[in-house]
């Protein structure tokens, strides 16, 4: 892997390759955390995972078509916060990630925010997209209170936690996914709430921090299955 420079982004594999079924192998959690303090990713699909479509982290139901993947069962998702990686199950349950677990897709960065803005209550993802979306991939973190966070795993209301992710410019969607693909929520107790963010509404005093990316590094899977994919 390349040397880590603050706010540079390292991505392993292409999001369309993962969506097409290249869901095995990849770097281990312990490999990635040496090159990033914050990140997101997806673990190898677990054969014993429950059927897709009804996981609901907080009992209120989840869902949404953005970033949907053609798997019969949903893989666990990874979020890395302050150098520690967590695994998020289909129902939103959070646990510490196994260091040797493989990540067929991941994005990580040594996150050192250069901009900070205290958000007004009711600030949403649409507001973020309007005021802060750059032409280069940018890591961001929102911490504090949320009126609601809508994830693939469920709806969390009146929650305290962190959203971390990457603002993906439109031109990069074919490499890293759409603007909803690479954002994760995790609650403050790191146990009962997390998942891929589809939308949110910030509470009073939530803090938005971001760091611009000067270099983007892309690692490719080195196997025949990847080379046979048609993009």
PEVENPE-V433815 format. One record per helix or strand of 2 or more residues. SS is the DSSP state (alpha for helix, beta for strand). FROM is the first residue (numbers start at 1). LEN is the number of residues. If there is no record, write none. Layout:
[[SS & FROM & LEN] [SS & FROM & LEN]]
This chain:
[[beta & 9 & 4] [alpha & 15 & 5] [beta & 27 & 2] [alpha & 29 & 4] [beta & 38 & 6] [beta & 77 & 5] [beta & 84 & 5] [beta & 94 & 3] [beta & 102 & 8] [beta & 115 & 4] [alpha & 125 & 8] [beta & 138 & 14] [beta & 155 & 13] [alpha & 170 & 7] [beta & 183 & 5] [beta & 194 & 9] [beta & 207 & 6] [beta & 216 & 4] [alpha & 224 & 5]]
